[in-house]
Amino acid sequence: MNDEADGDLLLEVQQHAAIRPLRYGFALGRRDFFKLLGSGMVVCLSTGPARTQESGARRHSEEDLPQNIQAWLHIAEDGRVTVYTGKVEVGQNIRTSLTQQVAEELRVSASSIGLIMGDTALTPYDMGTFGSRTTPTMGPQLRNVSAAAREILIDLAAQRWHADRSSLVAADGEISDRNSHRSVAYGELTKGRELVQMIGDDPALEPPSQWRIAGTPMPKVEARAFVTGKHQYPSDVIRPGMLHGKVLRPSAFRATLKSFDPGGAKQISEVTVVRDGDFVGVAAPDLGTASKALQAMHAEWAAPPQTSEATLFEDVRKAATEETDNPGGPPRFTAGSIERGFSSADHTLAQSYRVSYIAHVPLEPRAAVAEWQDGKLTVWTGTQRPFAVRDELAQAFRISSDKVRVLVPDTGSAYGGKHTGDAAVEAARLAKAANRPVKLVWTREEEFTWAYFRPAGVIDVKSGIRRDGSVVAWRFDNYSSGPAGLRPPYAIPHQAIEFHPTDPPLRQGSYRGLAAPANHFAREVHMDELAHLIGMDCLEFRMKNLTDARVRAVLETAAQKFGWQRDKSSPTRGLGIALGAEKGSYVATCVELEITGREVKLKRVVEAFECGAVVNPNGLENQIAGAIMMSLGGALFEAIHFGNGRILNPHLVSYRVPRFSDLPKIEVEIVNRKDLAPAGAGETPLMAVAPAISNAIFAATGIRLRSLPMVPDGLPANPPGTHA
């Protein structure tokens, strides 16, 4: 990422080449912005009564969003198309696939489209970019808007020519009359107009089977800028007169500031020292001076005694609460009679599975630039939830949300770790005190320590099985990890599933896939144990208990691509298989690994994936491969170590993420279901990797690994079959 950026630019309209860099302040609204874009047409979509743009009220369901979203699309006089979405680009390449869908329905070239994303002053309200929801919700929304715009353009041309509408065709950015062979460009039709129209009925959309732009491989938008390092990120933003901020961090979690002396910090030229309760920070002309000022301070902290990882899993069970409602999803599910299920079983099996805290480790740590002007606050930051961060800032400074603007430049990854506005609030505090713009970029150590983590947890599974391989009883209890992905895709008649929330020792929050990777790990390893218990092939056993055709299809596809055959494992070569279903997508993973002494080396991963109709095959394949790579860390060696309120491995030298040397051969097999609506693909590809690895290790060594990470220091010396 570049350290330099054009200090004169407030916004580059998300880097799209179709729109030149603009200079405008906070007060510039949509109407003024349209003037800068040039005269043209604006299309709004509403599925109900028109409402004003969301301004501070938090929405809790996607069904509310269409009624609050206006001004999605603008067609300028030169034919350029500007699309607005509250979604953000955090490395998933959603900018490209959304562009394809607009181009498909509007029938223009993708190169003529520019997306403005995640700007609370310009884009419609959006809950955030999470939960694999962009493709299944924002994709159809923009397709509807684009199709509506296309129909309006046809109407305009029909009125202009007094022509029969049925003879008009929209293609390549213009309307043509098949009878008279006349044509008119979109920009010429909209010249001098700013038309706002409400669309009540769903316009006709192109079915995926007839897609010409969507559904095809398309290079990443702005790919050259990414490769050359020209692309700008939140940490690259520079404002005129900008200072650099640093925050004095507590000695431990939950610490309070007993005493504080700024010492020599106030004597350093151009340094502003900020004290606000337990918050202490500085703003200085450069990072070196800010660090020097921080070191010149004297602070004494008081922190309560806190637990350590040594007792984590025992503490998790002890601290479990009996809450009956959980905002992350339904905490309980029952089917049939669990007692009757166990009484009908020929065999029962009870095991516990554990997952450690892990960090998100985004390439770009949290970063923000804050600027106050005339009582209004503008913040550039990397977040998945710009409107939520806007409200967080408004609450922190006790101002109305319409006085806060949050802009999200394309961000250097997030993985669920950037839902909150920590750096944004800190930068705004420093900027307010210094009365100048302030940039705050967290160090890697700060990112490891003060960000939230993927929850740790314990998962207890007890199952009942018949001799023929039918699973008849399934008791599944998740402590702390979370409720996502709790329910199995298997046809089990008697189930009792429950999530038990806890008061966690560390700050925890969303992680790619939430708790679904942990729940899939426990479930798929347990299913493997059941197959071995009755001596049935692991693939055959799963197929026997599956009735969902989509799950069966990906499992068969992966097994065929991999060449799955029984009894091919050896003491030095392990084969494993696992499956997953989450967020409307389906996955099956086969792995081959090599055992050398205590070392485990992944040799090959084959993953079949199905998420309905595919919008961008290249982007999807990259997304799947990236998820596989990321999941290797949590499966094999990633874990946060902590004790008494402190993180003990807050650096990459002591927190190992996957390296190039860890990567196996990765083969992705996409099952493209053009008969189904597209679903999200950001999370589900992670689900089956860790359990497939555990199952392959057992197939080779007889050692059953039920804790993540599995081999942080190599294979354990436990005898086969013991808990490790």
Helices and strands as residue ranges (DSSP letters): G 13-15, H 30-37, E 40-45, G 62-68, E 73-76, E 81-85, H 94-106, G 110-112, E 113-117, I 134-138, H 139-161, G 165-167, E 168-171, E 174-177, E 183-185, H 186-190, E 198-199, G 208-210, H 223-228, G 234-236, E 243-247, E 256-261, G 263-267, E 272-276, E 279-284, H 287-295, E 298-302, G 309-311, H 312-318, E 332-335, H 338-343, E 347-355, E 367-373, E 376-381, H 386-397, G 401-403, E 404-407, H 422-434, E 438-441, H 444-450, E 457-465, E 471-479, E 494-500, H 516-534, H 538-544, H 549-562, E 573-582, E 585-596, E 599-610, H 617-636, E 642-643, E 646-647, G 660-662, E 665-671, G 684-686, H 689-701, E 707-708
